[in-house]
Each structure stands twice: as C-alpha cells, then as structure tokens.
Amino acid sequence: MNIQIQSIHFDADKKLLTYIKEKVNKLNQFHDGIIEGTVFLRLEKAENTENKVSEIKLRVSGQDLFSKKNCQTFEEAVDTSVEALAKQLKKHKEKLKKL
C-alpha cells in the first residue's frame, strides 16, 4: 500500500512518520484491497489540550474510507483513527462478501 503523509504548517520528525507508516500498514490485515492511504496531520488553535488532529483517508476498491480524530498527541490521534478505519474495513469486507 502506498502511504502519503502530509503535516500541515509544521515538519513531522522521522520517528513520527515511521510510527504512522507502521500503524497504517497494519490495516492490510483487515482488507487486502487497500490501494493507497493519505494521512494529514494538523495542529488546531484550540484552548484545550486535544489540538492534534489526524485525518486518514483510505482508497479501497470501490469506496473511500475516512477517519478524523483529535487527541493530545499525534500518536494517540493516529491510533484512534486506525482503530476506526479497522472497523470500517471490516464492515466493508462483510458487504463485499454478501454481494
């Protein structure tokens, strides 16, 4: 799977980029039809501490899946986004089996 990572208005370090690639690549175990993934990392100007935003978009055969999460750290935001996408991938795979 091809993964593109874009950090908006800041430069993500290599450790974070490696972490994101490892987590997103684990989604292949839920569905082998993932074509590509795009990850957007943003800092929101919010008063609360949960201002790190992770948006992940997956292109799967026949559909696009999307997850957006706000958390205190980028790692936590990516983890929760990946968990949400894993659920979506399972549902998508079940729909394909029924067809």
KEFI-618605 format. One record per residue (C-alpha): residue number from 0; residue in one letter; x, y, z. Coordinates in steps of 0.001 Angstrom, whole numbers. Layout:
N
@resi: NUM; resn: a; x: X; y: Y; z: Z
...
// end
This chain:
99
@resi: 0; resn: m; x: 0; y: 0; z: 0
@resi: 1; resn: n; x: 1232; y: 3478; z: -883
@resi: 2; resn: i; x: 1057; y: 5886; z: 2075
@resi: 3; resn: q; x: 1385; y: 9654; z: 1761
@resi: 4; resn: i; x: 1839; y: 11731; z: 4919
@resi: 5; resn: q; x: 1311; y: 15480; z: 4952
@resi: 6; resn: s; x: 2000; y: 17570; z: 8025
@resi: 7; resn: i; x: 283; y: 20927; z: 7652
@resi: 8; resn: h; x: 2112; y: 24022; z: 8957
@resi: 9; resn: f; x: 4839; y: 22016; z: 10729
@resi: 10; resn: d; x: 7509; y: 19414; z: 9963
@resi: 11; resn: a; x: 6929; y: 15954; z: 11399
@resi: 12; resn: d; x: 10035; y: 14131; z: 12597
@resi: 13; resn: k; x: 11156; y: 10780; z: 11179
@resi: 14; resn: k; x: 10134; y: 8908; z: 14319
@resi: 15; resn: l; x: 6526; y: 10081; z: 13955
@resi: 16; resn: l; x: 6468; y: 9323; z: 10216
@resi: 17; resn: t; x: 7792; y: 5793; z: 10811
@resi: 18; resn: y; x: 5209; y: 5241; z: 13552
@resi: 19; resn: i; x: 2368; y: 6354; z: 11268
@resi: 20; resn: k; x: 3503; y: 4123; z: 8389
@resi: 21; resn: e; x: 3713; y: 1085; z: 10676
@resi: 22; resn: k; x: 226; y: 1689; z: 12101
@resi: 23; resn: v; x: -1437; y: 2343; z: 8750
@resi: 24; resn: n; x: 265; y: -668; z: 7136
@resi: 25; resn: k; x: -1298; y: -2896; z: 9806
@resi: 26; resn: l; x: -4690; y: -2155; z: 8214
@resi: 27; resn: n; x: -3721; y: -4540; z: 5385
@resi: 28; resn: q; x: -4530; y: -7448; z: 7702
@resi: 29; resn: f; x: -8206; y: -6429; z: 7707
@resi: 30; resn: h; x: -8579; y: -5938; z: 3953
@resi: 31; resn: d; x: -6152; y: -6752; z: 1152
@resi: 32; resn: g; x: -7823; y: -4424; z: -1356
@resi: 33; resn: i; x: -6421; y: -1167; z: 52
@resi: 34; resn: i; x: -4958; y: 837; z: -2815
@resi: 35; resn: e; x: -3473; y: 3831; z: -1009
@resi: 36; resn: g; x: -3647; y: 5853; z: 2162
@resi: 37; resn: t; x: -3277; y: 9571; z: 2820
@resi: 38; resn: v; x: -2571; y: 10931; z: 6296
@resi: 39; resn: f; x: -2970; y: 14600; z: 7221
@resi: 40; resn: l; x: -1553; y: 15913; z: 10500
@resi: 41; resn: r; x: -2641; y: 19338; z: 11768
@resi: 42; resn: l; x: -2373; y: 21461; z: 14873
@resi: 43; resn: e; x: -5605; y: 23257; z: 15717
@resi: 44; resn: k; x: -5602; y: 26561; z: 17540
@resi: 45; resn: a; x: -7810; y: 25408; z: 20360
@resi: 46; resn: e; x: -7842; y: 26288; z: 24027
@resi: 47; resn: n; x: -7981; y: 22640; z: 25100
@resi: 48; resn: t; x: -5064; y: 20207; z: 25030
@resi: 49; resn: e; x: -6613; y: 17941; z: 22393
@resi: 50; resn: n; x: -5413; y: 20066; z: 19496
@resi: 51; resn: k; x: -3510; y: 17409; z: 17492
@resi: 52; resn: v; x: -5609; y: 16257; z: 14525
@resi: 53; resn: s; x: -5090; y: 13122; z: 12470
@resi: 54; resn: e; x: -7096; y: 12588; z: 9281
@resi: 55; resn: i; x: -6647; y: 9331; z: 7408
@resi: 56; resn: k; x: -8218; y: 8609; z: 4031
@resi: 57; resn: l; x: -8014; y: 5127; z: 2518
@resi: 58; resn: r; x: -8796; y: 4254; z: -1074
@resi: 59; resn: v; x: -10265; y: 780; z: -1121
@resi: 60; resn: s; x: -11555; y: -984; z: -4194
@resi: 61; resn: g; x: -14995; y: 522; z: -4734
@resi: 62; resn: q; x: -15007; y: 3013; z: -1865
@resi: 63; resn: d; x: -13091; y: 5663; z: 98
@resi: 64; resn: l; x: -12901; y: 5375; z: 3884
@resi: 65; resn: f; x: -12150; y: 8314; z: 6171
@resi: 66; resn: s; x: -11401; y: 8932; z: 9836
@resi: 67; resn: k; x: -10635; y: 12169; z: 11701
@resi: 68; resn: k; x: -9623; y: 12253; z: 15369
@resi: 69; resn: n; x: -8478; y: 14960; z: 17817
@resi: 70; resn: c; x: -6206; y: 13933; z: 20703
@resi: 71; resn: q; x: -3430; y: 15195; z: 22972
@resi: 72; resn: t; x: -656; y: 13597; z: 20880
@resi: 73; resn: f; x: -325; y: 12721; z: 17208
@resi: 74; resn: e; x: 433; y: 9099; z: 18102
@resi: 75; resn: e; x: -2824; y: 8815; z: 20057
@resi: 76; resn: a; x: -4763; y: 10505; z: 17241
@resi: 77; resn: v; x: -3290; y: 8120; z: 14664
@resi: 78; resn: d; x: -4056; y: 5101; z: 16895
@resi: 79; resn: t; x: -7717; y: 6052; z: 17304
@resi: 80; resn: s; x: -8046; y: 6847; z: 13590
@resi: 81; resn: v; x: -6563; y: 3467; z: 12663
@resi: 82; resn: e; x: -8949; y: 1698; z: 15066
@resi: 83; resn: a; x: -11925; y: 3474; z: 13480
@resi: 84; resn: l; x: -10714; y: 2556; z: 9993
@resi: 85; resn: a; x: -10231; y: -1070; z: 11025
@resi: 86; resn: k; x: -13931; y: -1206; z: 11972
@resi: 87; resn: q; x: -14883; y: 426; z: 8668
@resi: 88; resn: l; x: -12722; y: -2042; z: 6728
@resi: 89; resn: k; x: -14372; y: -4998; z: 8475
@resi: 90; resn: k; x: -17825; y: -3657; z: 7594
@resi: 91; resn: h; x: -16765; y: -3012; z: 4001
@resi: 92; resn: k; x: -15373; y: -6548; z: 3693
@resi: 93; resn: e; x: -18634; y: -8021; z: 5054
@resi: 94; resn: k; x: -20638; y: -6029; z: 2477
@resi: 95; resn: l; x: -18430; y: -7394; z: -301
@resi: 96; resn: k; x: -18974; y: -10970; z: 919
@resi: 97; resn: k; x: -22755; y: -10521; z: 766
@resi: 98; resn: l; x: -22668; y: -9419; z: -2872
// end
